[in-house]
Amino acid sequence: MEKSVWIYLALSLTLALGLAVPAAAQDFSSFYVTPKIVTSNQRADMSSGSERNSSAFGLGFSLGTDLSYASSMPLRAEVEYLYHGNETFKRGNEEHDISAHSVLVNAFFDIQTETVFTPYVGGGVGLGYLRDRASINGSSTKGDRWNFAWNMGGGLAWGLNETVALDFGYRYMDLGKTVDLNNQNASLTANEFSLGLRLMSY
């Protein structure tokens, strides 16, 4: 893994701990977990041009804390793992079969409405892992790579009761680029829609 990626990961984890520790010190009931499913409409910018593909489906989960317990701001912080699916992109004599994973630290601002519906905006940074099985000019090769990854977006939480909420989200995701294979690579971005079930401990 490149040295810069380790730096990004260290900064992300430091940010997550800095946000979460004050809330945890005040009230452990501020934590929640969110299993989720995702549809990921991906785009690969390859050496021979850009190619979109049909949506891939992914799964993941996040562990979060409500920081409003420790401050006057309606903020949340999460650590998230997500599998973004596996898709094949082909253009001319260049083909990439890419599976994508990410580990992210996200922060969100909740827009209070005094109803069961809570819109939010946010984003995050972390690591993306791309596994590429490529065929270039008839030659097959493969390679794996960790990258700096980031996202931004928003969504809507629908509170079903005091401890359970449905979470509808959208985000733009940048997962970086695959390793160079025969001097060819692909940069992967996605528009993603997610459905999660937020299970709160308070």
C-alpha positions in Angstrom: 0.0 0.0 0.0 1.3 3.5 -0.8 2.6 5.6 2.0 0.0 8.4 1.2 -2.8 5.9 1.6 -1.7 5.1 5.1 -1.6 8.8 5.9 -5.2 9.2 4.7 -6.3 6.2 6.8 -4.6 7.6 9.9 -6.1 11.0 9.4 -9.6 9.4 8.9 -9.4 7.3 12.0 -8.1 10.2 14.1 -11.0 12.3 12.9 -13.5 9.5 13.8 -12.0 9.1 17.3 -12.0 12.8 17.8 -15.7 13.0 17.0 -16.8 9.9 18.7 -15.0 10.0 22.1 -16.8 13.1 23.5 -20.2 11.5 22.8 -19.2 8.1 24.2 -17.9 9.8 27.4 -21.2 11.4 27.9 -23.7 8.7 27.0 -23.0 5.2 25.5 -26.7 5.1 24.4 -25.8 7.5 21.5 -24.5 4.6 19.3 -26.2 2.8 16.5 -25.6 0.3 13.7 -27.0 0.4 10.2 -27.0 -2.7 7.8 -27.6 -1.5 4.3 -28.0 -2.5 0.6 -26.8 -0.4 -2.2 -27.4 0.0 -5.9 -24.2 1.4 -7.5 -24.4 3.0 -11.0 -20.7 2.8 -11.9 -18.5 4.6 -14.5 -15.0 3.5 -15.5 -12.7 6.0 -17.1 -10.4 3.7 -19.0 -7.4 4.4 -21.2 -9.5 3.9 -24.3 -12.4 6.1 -23.0 -15.3 6.2 -20.6 -17.8 3.4 -20.2 -20.9 3.2 -18.0 -22.5 0.0 -16.9 -25.7 -1.2 -15.5 -26.1 -0.9 -11.7 -24.3 -3.3 -9.4 -25.7 -4.3 -6.1 -23.7 -4.2 -2.9 -24.0 -4.8 0.9 -22.4 -3.2 3.9 -22.9 -1.8 7.4 -22.0 1.3 9.4 -21.3 1.9 13.1 -22.3 5.4 14.2 -22.8 7.8 17.0 -25.1 10.7 17.5 -22.9 13.7 18.4 -25.7 15.9 19.5 -25.3 14.3 22.9 -22.0 16.0 23.2 -22.7 19.3 21.4 -25.5 21.6 20.4 -25.1 20.6 16.7 -27.2 17.9 15.1 -24.2 15.9 13.9 -23.5 12.2 13.5 -20.2 10.3 12.7 -19.9 6.8 11.2 -17.3 4.2 10.3 -18.6 2.2 7.3 -17.6 -0.9 5.3 -19.3 -1.4 1.9 -19.0 -3.9 -0.9 -19.9 -2.0 -4.1 -20.5 -5.0 -6.3 -18.6 -6.5 -9.3 -19.0 -5.1 -12.8 -17.4 -5.6 -16.2 -16.5 -2.6 -18.4 -15.5 -3.1 -22.1 -14.4 -0.6 -24.7 -12.6 -1.7 -27.9 -9.9 -4.2 -27.1 -9.9 -3.2 -23.4 -12.0 -5.0 -20.8 -11.9 -4.6 -17.0 -13.8 -6.9 -14.5 -13.7 -4.8 -11.3 -14.9 -5.6 -7.8 -14.9 -2.7 -5.3 -14.8 -2.4 -1.5 -14.4 0.7 0.7 -13.8 1.5 4.4 -14.9 5.1 5.2 -15.3 7.6 8.0 -18.4 9.7 7.3 -19.9 12.8 9.0 -23.5 14.0 8.7 -25.5 17.1 9.5 -29.2 16.3 10.4 -31.8 18.8 9.4 -34.3 18.8 12.3 -38.0 19.0 11.2 -39.8 18.1 14.4 -41.4 15.2 12.5 -40.5 11.5 11.9 -38.6 12.6 8.8 -35.1 13.9 9.1 -33.2 15.0 6.0 -29.4 15.0 6.2 -26.3 15.9 4.2 -22.7 14.7 4.6 -19.7 13.0 3.2 -16.6 11.1 4.1 -13.1 9.9 3.3 -11.2 6.6 3.6 -9.9 3.7 1.6 -11.1 2.0 -1.6 -10.0 -1.4 -2.6 -10.2 -2.4 -6.3 -9.6 -5.8 -7.7 -9.2 -5.8 -11.5 -9.2 -8.7 -13.8 -8.4 -7.2 -17.2 -8.1 -8.3 -20.8 -6.1 -5.8 -22.9 -5.4 -6.5 -26.6 -6.1 -10.2 -26.0 -3.7 -10.5 -23.0 -5.2 -11.3 -19.6 -3.8 -9.9 -16.4 -4.9 -9.0 -12.9 -4.0 -6.7 -10.1 -5.3 -5.3 -6.8 -4.9 -1.8 -5.4 -5.8 0.4 -2.3 -6.7 4.0 -3.0 -7.8 7.2 -1.3 -11.6 7.2 -1.6 -14.2 9.9 -0.8 -17.9 10.5 -1.1 -20.6 13.2 -0.6 -24.3 13.1 -0.6 -27.5 13.2 1.5 -30.6 11.3 2.4 -33.7 11.0 4.5 -34.2 9.1 7.8 -37.8 7.9 8.5 -38.2 7.2 12.2 -40.4 4.2 12.7 -40.1 4.4 16.5 -37.6 5.7 19.1 -35.0 3.0 18.2 -35.5 2.1 14.5 -35.4 4.2 11.4 -35.3 3.6 7.7 -32.4 5.4 6.0 -32.7 6.3 2.3 -29.5 7.8 0.9 -27.8 9.0 -2.2 -24.1 9.8 -2.7 -21.4 10.3 -5.3 -18.5 8.0 -4.7 -14.9 8.1 -6.0 -13.0 4.9 -5.5 -9.8 5.8 -7.3 -8.1 3.9 -10.0 -7.0 0.3 -10.6 -3.4 -0.8 -10.7 -1.6 -0.3 -14.1 -2.0 -3.5 -16.2 0.0 -3.5 -19.5 0.1 0.4 -19.1 -3.7 0.5 -18.9 -5.9 1.3 -15.9 -9.5 2.4 -15.0 -10.7 5.1 -12.6 -14.0 4.1 -10.9 -16.7 6.5 -9.8 -20.4 5.8 -9.0 -23.8 7.3 -8.2 -25.2 5.2 -5.4 -28.6 4.8 -3.8 -28.8 3.0 -0.4 -31.5 1.6 1.9 -30.5 1.0 5.5 -32.1 0.0 8.7 -30.7 2.2 11.5 -30.9 0.4 14.9 -30.4 2.8 17.8 -29.5 1.9 21.4 -31.5 4.8 23.0 
